[in-house]
């Protein structure tokens, strides 16, 4: 067993608690956010001990959740949001339980890297993440568009009007895989080669 049983059980119990709390707070559409969908896939990846699932999720989540962590840390230390996106973590109108459960964003990057270190890196991961985006983001565009899940209608949860909506969607589906998923894939290839290089 390459993943300790206690980690599998702990993550699964956390997901069982997190899902109903988030559903009640945000609604069903929220589980199509890549970070939230990732929590469910990571649970599957832990039990299956799947390098593909960990690699798939890492290419989509490492950058954005690391930026979340940086912004949260910056706000805690300086009182200022260096990037943005974690303001709700300091909003007293958001239940404390929801904000505490949202700390998964901080835990996921090291968990994904640890999982890849333990299980290995599957170079198909970024392709699976690209396919996921091509399926999920159009759903976000058409279903409950007012929530702008995964920024399907515009960056930073604001619908953009500079471009026709479908053109923006098409550009998104090309640019994000090229500018985020593939470079993250190349970084993970380099990192895993370093891990396995002989001294």
Backbone as a printed PyTorch tensor [residue, N CA C, xyz], in Angstrom:
tensor([[[  0.8510,  -1.1950,   0.0000],
         [  0.0000,   0.0000,   0.0000],
         [  0.8870,   1.2450,   0.0000]],

        [[  0.8100,   2.0230,  -1.0750],
         [  1.6680,   3.1980,  -1.2070],
         [  1.0720,   4.4440,  -0.5530]],

        [[ -0.2460,   4.4500,  -0.3360],
         [ -0.9120,   5.5460,   0.3720],
         [ -1.4090,   4.9910,   1.6970]],

        [[ -0.9680,   5.5330,   2.8190],
         [ -1.4160,   5.0120,   4.1120],
         [ -2.9360,   5.0570,   4.2570]],

        [[ -3.4730,   4.0420,   4.9040],
         [ -4.9190,   3.9340,   5.0600],
         [ -5.4950,   5.1310,   5.8110]],

        [[ -4.7680,   5.6390,   6.7940],
         [ -5.3150,   6.7280,   7.5900],
         [ -5.5440,   7.9890,   6.7520]],

        [[ -4.6970,   8.2090,   5.7480],
         [ -4.8980,   9.3670,   4.8770],
         [ -6.1500,   9.1770,   4.0380]],

        [[ -6.3430,   7.9880,   3.5120],
         [ -7.5390,   7.6960,   2.7120],
         [ -8.8030,   7.9150,   3.5360]],

        [[ -8.8050,   7.3880,   4.7590],
         [ -9.9820,   7.4890,   5.6130],
         [-10.2240,   8.9360,   6.0260]],

        [[ -9.1620,   9.6570,   6.3930],
         [ -9.3030,  11.0310,   6.8460],
         [ -9.8420,  11.9230,   5.7350]],

        [[ -9.2890,  11.7810,   4.5250],
         [ -9.7650,  12.6030,   3.4020],
         [-11.2230,  12.2720,   3.0780]],

        [[-11.5720,  10.9980,   3.1160],
         [-12.9420,  10.5930,   2.8120],
         [-13.9190,  11.1540,   3.8400]],

        [[-13.5730,  11.0830,   5.1160],
         [-14.4290,  11.6390,   6.1610],
         [-14.5830,  13.1440,   5.9880]],

        [[-13.4770,  13.8010,   5.6350],
         [-13.5520,  15.2500,   5.4120],
         [-14.4940,  15.5640,   4.2510]],

        [[-14.4080,  14.8110,   3.1630],
         [-15.2840,  15.0360,   2.0100],
         [-16.7490,  14.8340,   2.3930]],

        [[-17.0190,  13.8160,   3.2070],
         [-18.3940,  13.5430,   3.6450],
         [-18.9550,  14.7160,   4.4430]],

        [[-18.1210,  15.3920,   5.2010],
         [-18.5490,  16.5780,   5.9470],
         [-18.6510,  17.7860,   5.0240]],

        [[-17.6670,  17.9530,   4.1590],
         [-17.5570,  19.1410,   3.3000],
         [-18.6910,  19.2380,   2.2850]],

        [[-19.0720,  18.1440,   1.6600],
         [-20.0620,  18.1860,   0.5810],
         [-21.3910,  18.7980,   1.0350]],

        [[-22.0310,  18.3130,   2.0970],
         [-23.3210,  18.9160,   2.4580],
         [-23.2110,  20.3660,   2.9260]],

        [[-22.1080,  20.7010,   3.5770],
         [-21.9330,  22.0910,   4.0310],
         [-21.8180,  23.0210,   2.8350]],

        [[-20.9930,  22.6620,   1.8730],
         [-20.8300,  23.4910,   0.6810],
         [-22.0990,  23.5070,  -0.1620]],

        [[-22.7780,  22.3940,  -0.2770],
         [-24.0180,  22.3410,  -1.0490],
         [-25.0520,  23.3140,  -0.4650]],

        [[-25.1900,  23.2850,   0.8500],
         [-26.1500,  24.1750,   1.5060],
         [-25.7440,  25.6420,   1.3490]],

        [[-24.4500,  25.9270,   1.4180],
         [-23.9840,  27.3050,   1.3530],
         [-24.0120,  27.8700,  -0.0680]],

        [[-23.5840,  27.0590,  -1.0430],
         [-23.3460,  27.6020,  -2.3810],
         [-24.2500,  27.0280,  -3.4760]],

        [[-24.7580,  25.8200,  -3.2910],
         [-25.5780,  25.2160,  -4.3370],
         [-24.8070,  24.1930,  -5.1470]],

        [[-25.5590,  23.4290,  -5.9180],
         [-24.9830,  22.3120,  -6.6650],
         [-23.9450,  22.7490,  -7.6830]],

        [[-24.1410,  23.8970,  -8.3260],
         [-23.2220,  24.3340,  -9.3750],
         [-21.8030,  24.5180,  -8.8470]],

        [[-21.6660,  24.7420,  -7.5440],
         [-20.3400,  24.9930,  -6.9720],
         [-19.4110,  23.7970,  -7.1070]],

        [[-19.9870,  22.5930,  -7.2130],
         [-19.1500,  21.3990,  -7.3010],
         [-18.5460,  21.2130,  -8.6830]],

        [[-18.8610,  22.1240,  -9.6030],
         [-18.1900,  22.1130, -10.8980],
         [-16.9740,  23.0320, -10.9300]],

        [[-16.7300,  23.7770,  -9.8630],
         [-15.4350,  24.4510,  -9.7550],
         [-14.3500,  23.3830,  -9.7770]],

        [[-13.2720,  23.6380, -10.5020],
         [-12.2150,  22.6380, -10.6120],
         [-11.6630,  22.2530,  -9.2390]],

        [[-11.5740,  23.2380,  -8.3340],
         [-11.0280,  22.9310,  -7.0120],
         [-11.9630,  22.0050,  -6.2390]],

        [[-13.2800,  22.2190,  -6.3770],
         [-14.2330,  21.3850,  -5.6480],
         [-14.3730,  20.0100,  -6.2980]],

        [[-14.4370,  19.9860,  -7.6060],
         [-14.4510,  18.7130,  -8.3200],
         [-13.1900,  17.9210,  -7.9910]],

        [[-12.0850,  18.6410,  -7.8290],
         [-10.8150,  18.0050,  -7.4940],
         [-10.8570,  17.2670,  -6.1730]],

        [[-11.5950,  17.7960,  -5.1960],
         [-11.6690,  17.1110,  -3.9060],
         [-12.2440,  15.7100,  -4.0500]],

        [[-13.2620,  15.5700,  -4.8900],
         [-13.8880,  14.2630,  -5.1120],
         [-12.9550,  13.3440,  -5.8810]],

        [[-12.2680,  13.8970,  -6.8750],
         [-11.3490,  13.0780,  -7.6710],
         [-10.1250,  12.6650,  -6.8470]],

        [[ -9.6660,  13.5470,  -5.9780],
         [ -8.5410,  13.1900,  -5.1040],
         [ -8.9360,  12.0400,  -4.1920]],

        [[-10.1650,  12.0580,  -3.6820],
         [-10.6300,  10.9380,  -2.8570],
         [-10.5470,   9.6310,  -3.6370]],

        [[-11.0020,   9.6630,  -4.8900],
         [-10.9050,   8.4620,  -5.7330],
         [ -9.4460,   8.0930,  -5.9700]],

        [[ -8.6010,   9.1130,  -6.2180],
         [ -7.1900,   8.8600,  -6.4710],
         [ -6.4820,   8.2350,  -5.2890]],

        [[ -6.8720,   8.6360,  -4.0860],
         [ -6.2630,   8.0580,  -2.8870],
         [ -6.6050,   6.5760,  -2.7560]],

        [[ -7.8870,   6.2440,  -2.9310],
         [ -8.2950,   4.8500,  -2.7640],
         [ -7.7790,   3.9640,  -3.8870]],

        [[ -7.7520,   4.5160,  -5.1000],
         [ -7.2610,   3.7330,  -6.2430],
         [ -5.7450,   3.7590,  -6.3530]],

        [[ -5.1080,   4.6590,  -5.5810],
         [ -3.6630,   4.8760,  -5.6740],
         [ -3.2740,   5.0950,  -7.1340]],

        [[ -3.9480,   6.0710,  -7.7280],
         [ -3.8540,   6.3150,  -9.1680],
         [ -2.9080,   7.4680,  -9.4980]],

        [[ -1.7680,   7.1820, -10.1290],
         [ -0.9000,   8.2750, -10.5800],
         [ -1.6060,   9.1860, -11.5810]],

        [[ -2.4740,   8.6220, -12.4100],
         [ -3.1680,   9.4260, -13.4110],
         [ -4.0640,  10.4680, -12.7620]],

        [[ -4.8430,  10.0720, -11.7680],
         [ -5.7490,  11.0330, -11.1340],
         [ -4.9660,  12.1390, -10.4350]],

        [[ -3.8980,  11.7860,  -9.7350],
         [ -3.0910,  12.8100,  -9.0650],
         [ -2.4310,  13.7450, -10.0820]],

        [[ -1.9380,  13.1980, -11.1690],
         [ -1.2910,  14.0170, -12.1960],
         [ -2.3050,  14.9140, -12.8960]],

        [[ -3.4620,  14.3630, -13.1750],
         [ -4.5690,  15.0960, -13.8050],
         [ -4.9560,  16.2920, -12.9560]],

        [[ -5.1620,  16.0560, -11.6630],
         [ -5.5760,  17.1390, -10.7890],
         [ -4.4550,  18.1460, -10.5500]],

        [[ -3.2330,  17.6720, -10.4930],
         [ -2.1110,  18.5800, -10.2530],
         [ -1.9610,  19.5960, -11.3800]],

        [[ -2.1290,  19.1610, -12.6270],
         [ -1.9570,  20.0980, -13.7320],
         [ -3.0260,  21.1820, -13.7330]],

        [[ -4.1890,  20.8720, -13.1690],
         [ -5.2480,  21.8620, -13.1360],
         [ -5.2990,  22.7030, -11.8730]],

        [[ -4.7900,  22.1810, -10.7730],
         [ -5.0040,  22.8280,  -9.4790],
         [ -3.7710,  23.4580,  -8.8520]],

        [[ -2.5880,  22.9630,  -9.1720],
         [ -1.3980,  23.4260,  -8.4460],
         [ -1.2250,  24.9400,  -8.5140]],

        [[ -1.3200,  25.5130,  -9.6950],
         [ -1.0800,  26.9470,  -9.8360],
         [ -2.1250,  27.7480,  -9.0750]],

        [[ -3.3930,  27.4690,  -9.3380],
         [ -4.4450,  28.3120,  -8.7770],
         [ -4.5530,  28.1650,  -7.2590]],

        [[ -4.3840,  26.9530,  -6.7520],
         [ -4.4940,  26.7910,  -5.3080],
         [ -3.2470,  27.3070,  -4.5970]],

        [[ -2.1030,  27.2880,  -5.2640],
         [ -0.9110,  27.9130,  -4.6910],
         [ -1.0910,  29.4290,  -4.6210]],

        [[ -1.7010,  30.0140,  -5.6500],
         [ -1.9810,  31.4520,  -5.6290],
         [ -2.9730,  31.7920,  -4.5250]],

        [[ -3.9500,  30.9280,  -4.3220],
         [ -4.8960,  31.1070,  -3.2120],
         [ -4.1350,  31.1570,  -1.8890]],

        [[ -3.2210,  30.2250,  -1.7100],
         [ -2.4500,  30.1510,  -0.4690],
         [ -1.6020,  31.3980,  -0.2720]],

        [[ -0.9740,  31.8590,  -1.3410],
         [ -0.1490,  33.0740,  -1.2670],
         [ -1.0090,  34.2710,  -0.8820]],

        [[ -2.1710,  34.3920,  -1.5050],
         [ -3.0500,  35.5270,  -1.2180],
         [ -3.5570,  35.4770,   0.2080]],

        [[ -3.9270,  34.2790,   0.6710],
         [ -4.4140,  34.1370,   2.0450],
         [ -3.3140,  34.4730,   3.0480]],

        [[ -2.1100,  33.9530,   2.8080],
         [ -0.9940,  34.2400,   3.7070],
         [ -0.6700,  35.7250,   3.7100]],

        [[ -0.6820,  36.3390,   2.5410],
         [ -0.4080,  37.7700,   2.4560],
         [ -1.4290,  38.5860,   3.2220]],

        [[ -2.6910,  38.2040,   3.1250],
         [ -3.7420,  38.9260,   3.8360],
         [ -3.6140,  38.7520,   5.3460]],

        [[ -3.2280,  37.5440,   5.7730],
         [ -3.0580,  37.3060,   7.2080],
         [ -1.8940,  38.1110,   7.7760]],

        [[ -0.8220,  38.2210,   6.9920],
         [  0.3890,  38.8950,   7.4820],
         [  0.2880,  40.4140,   7.3610]],

        [[ -0.1740,  40.8780,   6.1980],
         [ -0.1490,  42.3120,   5.9180],
         [ -1.5160,  42.9830,   5.9360]],

        [[ -2.5630,  42.1730,   5.9390],
         [ -3.9000,  42.7540,   5.8730],
         [ -4.3080,  43.1410,   4.4650]],

        [[ -3.4770,  42.8130,   3.4900],
         [ -3.7590,  43.1700,   2.0990],
         [ -3.7810,  41.9110,   1.2390]],

        [[ -4.6710,  41.8940,   0.2650],
         [ -4.7630,  40.7670,  -0.6580],
         [ -3.8310,  41.0390,  -1.8490]],

        [[ -2.7740,  40.2410,  -1.9330],
         [ -1.7570,  40.4650,  -2.9560],
         [ -2.2780,  40.1230,  -4.3540]],

        [[ -3.1930,  39.1780,  -4.4340],
         [ -3.7060,  38.7260,  -5.7250],
         [ -5.2180,  38.8900,  -5.7840]],

        [[ -5.8920,  38.4920,  -4.7420],
         [ -7.3530,  38.5010,  -4.7070],
         [ -7.8890,  37.0910,  -4.8110]],

        [[ -9.1020,  36.9330,  -4.3310],
         [ -9.7450,  35.6350,  -4.4100],
         [-10.0060,  35.0050,  -3.0520]],

        [[ -9.3900,  35.5480,  -2.0130],
         [ -9.6010,  34.9790,  -0.6780],
         [-10.3350,  35.9520,   0.2510]],

        [[-10.9090,  36.9820,  -0.3240],
         [-11.5960,  37.9690,   0.5130],
         [-12.7000,  37.3310,   1.3560]],

        [[-13.3790,  36.3310,   0.7820],
         [-14.4810,  35.6960,   1.5080],
         [-14.0080,  34.9960,   2.7750]],

        [[-12.7200,  34.6750,   2.8530],
         [-12.1920,  34.0080,   4.0480],
         [-12.2060,  34.9330,   5.2660]],

        [[-12.3740,  36.2250,   5.0330],
         [-12.3940,  37.2040,   6.1180],
         [-13.7690,  37.8690,   6.2490]],

        [[-14.7470,  37.3400,   5.5290],
         [-16.0890,  37.9110,   5.5100],
         [-16.9210,  37.3050,   6.6380]],

        [[-17.3080,  38.0880,   7.6410],
         [-18.0880,  37.5350,   8.7580],
         [-19.4740,  37.0430,   8.3310]],

        [[-19.9190,  37.4490,   7.1490],
         [-21.2200,  36.9810,   6.6610],
         [-21.1550,  35.5460,   6.1370]],

        [[-19.9380,  35.0540,   5.8760],
         [-19.7610,  33.6620,   5.4720],
         [-19.5530,  32.8480,   6.7370]],

        [[-20.3420,  31.7950,   6.9600],
         [-20.2070,  31.0170,   8.1950],
         [-18.7690,  30.5450,   8.4200]],

        [[-18.3550,  30.5740,   9.6730],
         [-16.9950,  30.1740,  10.0110],
         [-16.7150,  28.7410,   9.5740]],

        [[-17.7030,  27.8630,   9.7000],
         [-17.5210,  26.4700,   9.2760],
         [-17.1370,  26.3940,   7.8050]],

        [[-17.7950,  27.1890,   6.9690],
         [-17.5030,  27.2010,   5.5340],
         [-16.0890,  27.7010,   5.2920]],

        [[-15.7050,  28.7520,   6.0110],
         [-14.3620,  29.3040,   5.8140],
         [-13.2860,  28.3330,   6.2730]],

        [[-13.5210,  27.6430,   7.3640],
         [-12.5440,  26.6550,   7.8310],
         [-12.4300,  25.4940,   6.8460]],

        [[-13.5530,  25.0360,   6.3240],
         [-13.5100,  23.9580,   5.3480],
         [-12.8160,  24.3980,   4.0650]],

        [[-12.8660,  25.6970,   3.7700],
         [-12.2050,  26.2130,   2.5700],
         [-10.6910,  26.1740,   2.6520]],

        [[-10.1580,  25.8750,   3.8220],
         [ -8.7070,  25.7570,   3.9540],
         [ -8.1510,  24.5640,   3.1900]],

        [[ -9.0360,  23.7410,   2.6120],
         [ -8.5360,  22.6600,   1.7710],
         [ -7.6890,  23.1970,   0.6260]],

        [[ -7.9540,  24.4360,   0.2000],
         [ -7.1650,  25.0210,  -0.8840],
         [ -5.6790,  25.0650,  -0.5310]],

        [[ -5.3870,  25.2240,   0.7460],
         [ -3.9960,  25.2900,   1.2030],
         [ -3.3790,  23.8940,   1.2420]],

        [[ -4.1710,  22.9200,   1.5960],
         [ -3.6760,  21.5570,   1.7650],
         [ -3.4760,  20.8230,   0.4430]],

        [[ -4.3060,  21.1340,  -0.5470],
         [ -4.3000,  20.3460,  -1.7860],
         [ -2.9630,  20.3710,  -2.5340]],

        [[ -2.2960,  21.5150,  -2.7300],
         [ -1.0190,  21.4660,  -3.4770],
         [  0.0170,  20.5270,  -2.8710]],

        [[  0.3100,  20.6110,  -1.5460],
         [  1.2820,  19.6390,  -1.0170],
         [  0.7790,  18.2060,  -1.0710]],

        [[ -0.5190,  17.9980,  -0.9310],
         [ -1.0560,  16.6380,  -1.0280],
         [ -0.8630,  16.0710,  -2.4230]],

        [[ -1.1270,  16.8820,  -3.4340],
         [ -0.9550,  16.4160,  -4.8170],
         [  0.5120,  16.1100,  -5.1110]],

        [[  1.4040,  16.9840,  -4.6800],
         [  2.8280,  16.7450,  -4.9190],
         [  3.3030,  15.5050,  -4.1710]],

        [[  2.8320,  15.3280,  -2.9370],
         [  3.1930,  14.1380,  -2.1770],
         [  2.6700,  12.8880,  -2.8620]],

        [[  1.4370,  12.9460,  -3.3650],
         [  0.8700,  11.7960,  -4.0600],
         [  1.6550,  11.4280,  -5.3040]],

        [[  2.0870,  12.4390,  -6.0490],
         [  2.8910,  12.1750,  -7.2410],
         [  4.2540,  11.6130,  -6.8570]],

        [[  4.8030,  12.1290,  -5.7810],
         [  6.0830,  11.6080,  -5.2990],
         [  5.9600,  10.1350,  -4.9190]],

        [[  4.8550,   9.7900,  -4.2880],
         [  4.6490,   8.4060,  -3.8620],
         [  4.2880,   7.4780,  -5.0260]],

        [[  3.4530,   7.9680,  -5.9270],
         [  2.8680,   7.1000,  -6.9460],
         [  3.5170,   7.2290,  -8.3160]],

        [[  4.1810,   8.3670,  -8.5620],
         [  4.7450,   8.6280,  -9.8760],
         [  3.8880,   9.6050, -10.6540]],

        [[  4.4510,  10.1380, -11.7070],
         [  3.7560,  11.1340, -12.5270],
         [  3.3250,  10.5010, -13.8380]],

        [[  2.0570,  10.7090, -14.1910],
         [  1.4990,  10.2050, -15.4450],
         [  1.4110,  11.3660, -16.4310]],

        [[  2.1540,  11.2810, -17.5070],
         [  2.2440,  12.3890, -18.4570],
         [  0.9430,  12.6570, -19.2050]],

        [[ -0.0480,  11.7960, -19.0600],
         [ -1.3350,  12.0450, -19.6950],
         [ -2.2000,  13.0130, -18.8850]],

        [[ -1.7630,  13.3560, -17.6850],
         [ -2.6050,  14.1340, -16.7830],
         [ -3.1000,  15.4330, -17.3790]],

        [[ -2.2210,  16.1940, -18.0350],
         [ -2.6330,  17.4950, -18.5590],
         [ -3.6520,  17.3420, -19.6800]],

        [[ -3.5990,  16.2410, -20.4070],
         [ -4.5860,  16.0070, -21.4560],
         [ -5.9550,  15.7100, -20.8550]],

        [[ -5.9660,  14.9460, -19.7580],
         [ -7.2300,  14.6870, -19.0770],
         [ -7.8030,  15.9700, -18.4940]],

        [[ -6.9330,  16.8370, -17.9720],
         [ -7.4090,  18.0950, -17.4210],
         [ -7.9500,  18.9940, -18.5290]],

        [[ -7.2950,  18.9940, -19.6760],
         [ -7.7890,  19.7820, -20.8010],
         [ -9.1650,  19.2880, -21.2310]],

        [[ -9.3310,  17.9800, -21.3400],
         [-10.6240,  17.4150, -21.7000],
         [-11.6790,  17.7740, -20.6570]],

        [[-11.2950,  17.7390, -19.3860],
         [-12.2160,  18.1340, -18.3170],
         [-12.6890,  19.5640, -18.5160]],

        [[-11.7500,  20.4650, -18.8250],
         [-12.1060,  21.8670, -19.0500],
         [-13.0320,  21.9950, -20.2510]],

        [[-12.7480,  21.2550, -21.3010],
         [-13.5790,  21.3410, -22.5030],
         [-15.0060,  20.8510, -22.2610]],

        [[-15.1820,  19.9950, -21.2660],
         [-16.5200,  19.5110, -20.9240],
         [-17.1830,  20.4240, -19.8830]],

        [[-16.4470,  20.7500, -18.8250],
         [-17.0340,  21.4280, -17.6760],
         [-17.2880,  22.9040, -17.9420]],

        [[-16.3400,  23.6100, -18.5480],
         [-16.4830,  25.0570, -18.7000],
         [-17.6600,  25.4340, -19.6040]],

        [[-17.9020,  24.7470, -20.7090],
         [-19.1380,  25.0550, -21.4540],
         [-20.4040,  24.8240, -20.6330]],

        [[-20.4050,  23.8150, -19.7770],
         [-21.5520,  23.6240, -18.8830],
         [-21.6970,  24.8420, -17.9750]],

        [[-20.5610,  25.3040, -17.4160],
         [-20.5870,  26.4990, -16.5670],
         [-21.0980,  27.7160, -17.3400]],

        [[-20.7630,  27.7860, -18.6170],
         [-21.1670,  28.9460, -19.4320],
         [-22.6920,  29.0110, -19.5720]],

        [[-23.3150,  27.8400, -19.7650],
         [-24.7420,  27.8170, -20.0620],
         [-25.6180,  27.5520, -18.8250]],

        [[-25.0860,  26.8290, -17.8330],
         [-25.9020,  26.4420, -16.6810],
         [-25.5970,  27.3520, -15.4990]],

        [[-26.6070,  28.0490, -15.0340],
         [-26.4670,  28.9970, -13.9350],
         [-25.3210,  29.9840, -14.2030]],

        [[-25.3750,  30.6590, -15.3510],
         [-24.2590,  31.5460, -15.7430],
         [-24.0220,  32.6860, -14.7710]],

        [[-25.0380,  33.0330, -13.9620],
         [-24.8700,  34.1500, -13.0330],
         [-23.7980,  33.8820, -11.9890]],

        [[-23.4330,  32.6200, -11.7760],
         [-22.3950,  32.2910, -10.7920],
         [-20.9910,  32.3480, -11.3910]],

        [[-20.8790,  32.3840, -12.6980],
         [-19.5810,  32.4820, -13.3900],
         [-18.5810,  31.4530, -12.8530]],

        [[-19.0300,  30.2160, -12.7150],
         [-18.1690,  29.1540, -12.1880],
         [-16.9840,  28.9370, -13.1280]],

        [[-15.8110,  28.8300, -12.5610],
         [-14.5520,  28.6730, -13.3110],
         [-14.3020,  29.8200, -14.2840]],

        [[-14.9110,  30.9720, -14.0020],
         [-14.7390,  32.1590, -14.8390],
         [-15.1620,  31.8950, -16.2760]],

        [[-16.1970,  31.0800, -16.4470],
         [-16.6590,  30.7260, -17.7900],
         [-17.2290,  31.9150, -18.5410]],

        [[-17.6620,  32.9400, -17.8030],
         [-18.2410,  34.1290, -18.4350],
         [-17.3280,  35.3420, -18.3540]],

        [[-16.2870,  35.2590, -17.5250],
         [-15.3680,  36.3770, -17.4010],
         [-14.4830,  36.1960, -16.1870]],

        [[-13.2980,  36.8260, -16.1840],
         [-12.3600,  36.6690, -15.0660],
         [-12.8850,  37.2790, -13.7730]],

        [[-12.4690,  36.6860, -12.6710],
         [-12.7400,  37.2080, -11.3360],
         [-14.2410,  37.3530, -11.0530]],

        [[-15.0330,  36.4050, -11.5790],
         [-16.4620,  36.3250, -11.2890],
         [-17.2350,  37.5480, -11.7630]],

        [[-16.7390,  38.1510, -12.8350],
         [-17.4610,  39.2650, -13.4550],
         [-17.5900,  38.9630, -14.9430]],

        [[-18.8130,  38.9610, -15.4240],
         [-19.0160,  38.6800, -16.8430],
         [-18.3550,  39.7550, -17.6850]],

        [[-17.5430,  39.3160, -18.6470],
         [-16.8430,  40.2700, -19.5000],
         [-17.7360,  40.6470, -20.6910]],

        [[-17.5100,  41.8570, -21.2030],
         [-18.2950,  42.3320, -22.3460],
         [-17.4050,  42.8560, -23.4670]],

        [[-16.0930,  42.6320, -23.3380],
         [-15.1660,  43.0980, -24.3650],
         [-15.2580,  42.2400, -25.6260]],

        [[-15.6250,  40.9770, -25.4540],
         [-15.7130,  40.0320, -26.5680],
         [-17.0820,  39.3790, -26.5610]],

        [[-17.5480,  38.9110, -27.7220],
         [-18.7480,  38.0750, -27.7080],
         [-18.5210,  36.8770, -26.7860]],

        [[-19.5550,  36.4980, -26.0630],
         [-19.4120,  35.4720, -25.0340],
         [-18.8380,  34.1680, -25.5380]],

        [[-19.3160,  33.6830, -26.6760],
         [-18.8410,  32.3980, -27.1870],
         [-17.3950,  32.4930, -27.6780]],

        [[-16.9870,  33.6760, -28.1620],
         [-15.5950,  33.8550, -28.5560],
         [-14.6940,  33.8240, -27.3250]],

        [[-15.1220,  34.4800, -26.2510],
         [-14.3760,  34.4260, -24.9940],
         [-14.2410,  32.9800, -24.5340]],

        [[-15.3350,  32.2270, -24.6100],
         [-15.3130,  30.8260, -24.1850],
         [-14.3080,  30.0220, -25.0080]],

        [[-14.3240,  30.2210, -26.3120],
         [-13.3870,  29.5060, -27.1870],
         [-11.9400,  29.8530, -26.8480]],

        [[-11.6620,  31.1370, -26.6530],
         [-10.3030,  31.5640, -26.3000],
         [ -9.8920,  30.9370, -24.9680]],

        [[-10.7900,  30.9370, -24.0150],
         [-10.5280,  30.3260, -22.7060],
         [-10.1070,  28.8680, -22.8790]],

        [[-10.8580,  28.1230, -23.6950],
         [-10.6140,  26.6890, -23.8380],
         [ -9.3060,  26.3800, -24.5660]],

        [[ -8.7450,  27.3670, -25.2250],
         [ -7.4500,  27.2000, -25.8740],
         [ -6.3240,  27.7350, -24.9940]],

        [[ -6.5250,  28.9180, -24.4340],
         [ -5.4540,  29.6070, -23.7150],
         [ -5.1430,  28.9470, -22.3760]],

        [[ -6.1520,  28.5670, -21.6140],
         [ -5.8890,  27.9990, -20.2840],
         [ -5.0920,  26.6910, -20.3710]],

        [[ -5.4720,  25.7440, -21.2420],
         [ -4.6200,  24.5530, -21.3620],
         [ -3.1990,  24.8860, -21.8180]],

        [[ -3.0690,  25.8480, -22.7540],
         [ -1.7460,  26.1770, -23.2800],
         [ -0.9020,  26.9570, -22.2810]],

        [[ -1.5390,  27.8260, -21.4940],
         [ -0.7910,  28.7150, -20.6100],
         [ -0.6870,  28.2060, -19.1710]],

        [[ -1.5530,  27.2540, -18.8000],
         [ -1.5480,  26.7590, -17.4190],
         [ -1.2790,  25.2600, -17.3660]],

        [[ -2.1110,  24.4600, -18.0280],
         [ -2.0100,  23.0100, -17.8620],
         [ -0.7180,  22.4560, -18.4500]],

        [[ -0.3750,  22.8700, -19.6630],
         [  0.8310,  22.3060, -20.2720],
         [  2.0980,  22.7810, -19.5600]],

        [[  2.2440,  24.0730, -19.2300],
         [  3.4370,  24.4640, -18.4590],
         [  3.5280,  23.7650, -17.0950]],

        [[  2.3980,  23.5550, -16.4410],
         [  2.4310,  22.8210, -15.1730],
         [  2.8830,  21.3880, -15.4100]],

        [[  2.4150,  20.7950, -16.4970],
         [  2.8630,  19.4500, -16.8790],
         [  4.3790,  19.4170, -17.0620]],

        [[  4.9190,  20.3810, -17.7710],
         [  6.3630,  20.4000, -18.0040],
         [  7.1140,  20.5840, -16.6750]],

        [[  6.5840,  21.4160, -15.7900],
         [  7.1990,  21.5890, -14.4720],
         [  7.1980,  20.2730, -13.7000]],

        [[  6.0960,  19.5360, -13.7590],
         [  6.0050,  18.2800, -13.0250],
         [  6.9090,  17.2130, -13.6290]],

        [[  7.0650,  17.2190, -14.9370],
         [  8.0290,  16.3100, -15.5670],
         [  9.4270,  16.6120, -15.0480]],

        [[  9.7860,  17.8930, -15.0580],
         [ 11.1110,  18.3010, -14.5630],
         [ 11.2800,  17.9300, -13.0930]],

        [[ 10.2500,  18.2060, -12.2820],
         [ 10.3420,  17.9570, -10.8490],
         [ 10.5110,  16.4700, -10.5590]],

        [[  9.7310,  15.6340, -11.2130],
         [  9.8240,  14.1990, -10.9470],
         [ 11.1350,  13.6230, -11.4560]],

        [[ 11.6750,  14.2010, -12.5110],
         [ 13.0010,  13.7620, -12.9670],
         [ 14.0540,  14.1070, -11.9340]],

        [[ 13.9170,  15.2780, -11.3200],
         [ 14.8600,  15.6710, -10.2520],
         [ 14.7400,  14.7240,  -9.0620]],

        [[ 13.5120,  14.3600,  -8.7110],
         [ 13.3010,  13.4700,  -7.5740],
         [ 13.9740,  12.1320,  -7.7850]],

        [[ 13.9430,  11.6610,  -9.0350],
         [ 14.4340,  10.3100,  -9.3090],
         [ 15.8570,  10.2990,  -9.8490]],

        [[ 16.4510,  11.4920,  -9.9590],
         [ 17.8360,  11.5180, -10.4490],
         [ 18.7680,  10.9310,  -9.4160]],

        [[ 19.7230,  10.1920,  -9.8830],
         [ 20.7210,   9.6160,  -8.9740],
         [ 21.6530,  10.7000,  -8.4770]],

        [[ 22.0470,  10.6570,  -7.1890],
         [ 22.9480,  11.6970,  -6.6570],
         [ 24.3320,  11.5740,  -7.2830]]])
